[in-house]
Amino acid sequence: METKKMQFLYRDQHYNFMDMQNYEQIQLSEDQVSGEKNYFLENMELSVVFHDGKPISIELPIFIEAEVVETEPGIKGDTVGTSFKPAKIETGGIVQVPLFINNGDIIKVDTRTGEYMTRV
């Protein structure tokens, strides 16, 4: 088993990554990235675990900061955050956020649980 620091470059038909040491690029399919794909930001550094030269898992940073691209309008005055609504972030993932969050807000998300942490 070997862990390599890699950078997520972009997505086309595949997910494209670059090795941070030798600049070699690899492509992973949708099946290979499964749930992690909801948190890939361009140029994000992460770790890819290889077994016998084949990628078997991806280790994301614990937190990411992403822009909310689609959600219902926020409700003024609701800053306690006891009620939640779905919000689509720039990576394509859906995160439950407090009612005061609006389109264009940058939020911090825990990639281990997919939970909203705070507005940035």
C-alpha atoms as one frame of an Amber mdcrd trajectory, in Angstrom:
protein
   0.000   0.000   0.000   1.232   3.458  -0.851  -0.281   6.894  -0.201   0.448
   9.706  -2.650  -0.275  13.426  -2.340  -2.289  14.410  -5.375  -4.127  17.436
  -6.711  -7.616  17.285  -8.191  -7.400  19.066 -11.544 -10.788  18.875 -13.254
 -13.647  16.648 -14.296 -14.541  15.671 -17.840 -15.677  12.091 -18.566 -13.313
  11.124 -15.717 -11.910  12.714 -12.582  -8.367  13.923 -13.291  -5.644  14.027
 -10.643  -1.960  14.956 -10.689   0.787  13.444  -8.539   2.356  16.330  -6.564
   5.872  14.844  -6.750   6.318  13.717 -10.342   3.410  15.568 -12.026   2.030
  12.392 -13.595  -1.714  12.465 -14.135  -4.257   9.734 -13.487  -7.915   9.460
 -14.354 -10.499   7.861 -12.096 -14.018   6.842 -13.053 -17.208   7.888 -11.307
 -17.355   4.489  -9.589 -13.824   4.873  -8.229 -14.514   8.239  -6.558 -18.026
   7.398  -5.246 -19.122   9.754  -2.425 -15.882  11.757  -2.363 -16.792  13.427
  -5.682 -19.245  15.675  -3.824 -16.312  17.504  -2.234 -13.741  17.871  -5.056
 -12.683  21.474  -5.629 -10.340  22.323  -8.502  -6.685  22.375  -7.385  -7.577
  20.685  -4.076  -4.758  18.675  -2.530  -5.696  15.249  -1.202  -4.234  11.785
  -0.688  -4.856   8.759  -2.875  -4.142   5.309  -1.483  -2.753   2.790  -3.980
  -2.524  -0.997  -3.682  -0.285  -2.749  -6.209  -0.218   0.453  -8.254  -4.010
   0.789  -8.460  -5.947   3.534  -6.617  -8.249   2.064  -3.963  -9.355   5.060
  -1.879  -9.220   8.834  -1.574  -8.532  10.731   1.641 -10.060  14.207   1.515
  -9.124  17.169   3.693 -11.330  17.139   6.808 -12.958  20.467   5.904 -13.582
  22.299   2.634 -14.874  25.791   1.951 -17.355  25.871  -0.913 -19.787  28.351
  -2.432 -23.525  27.723  -2.218 -24.798  27.768  -5.803 -28.436  26.814  -5.289
 -30.740  27.093  -2.291 -34.001  28.739  -1.289 -33.700  32.398  -0.252 -32.497
  32.980   3.301 -34.748  34.107   6.114 -33.607  37.281   7.864 -33.280  37.081
  11.593 -32.888  33.299  11.691 -29.281  33.190  12.855 -29.674  30.463  15.461
 -29.685  27.755  12.814 -32.049  25.233  14.396 -33.924  24.618  11.127 -32.208
  23.447   7.963 -32.753  23.440   4.206 -30.877  21.723   1.356 -28.185  23.677
  -0.483 -26.202  22.662  -3.550 -22.525  23.613  -3.311 -20.150  24.309  -6.206
 -18.834  20.722  -6.139 -22.327  19.363  -6.861 -22.873  18.018  -3.353 -25.998
  18.726  -1.300 -25.528  20.000   2.267 -28.197  20.753   4.877 -27.656  24.397
   5.894 -29.370  26.839   8.297 -32.206  28.952   6.881 -30.101  32.161   6.825
 -27.690  30.811   4.164 -28.097  32.303   0.665 -26.786  31.649  -2.845 -23.208
  32.924  -3.095 -22.379  32.328   0.577 -19.187  30.408   1.296 -19.662  27.634
   3.829 -17.347  25.237   5.644 -18.305  21.559   5.274 -17.007  18.520   7.158
 -16.122  16.013   4.405 -16.315  13.054   6.805 -19.995  13.599   7.589 -21.173
  16.022   4.889 -22.395  18.413   7.601 -22.444  22.197   7.485 -20.011  23.673
  10.002 -20.169  27.470   9.589 -20.495  30.321   7.143 -17.117  31.734   6.105
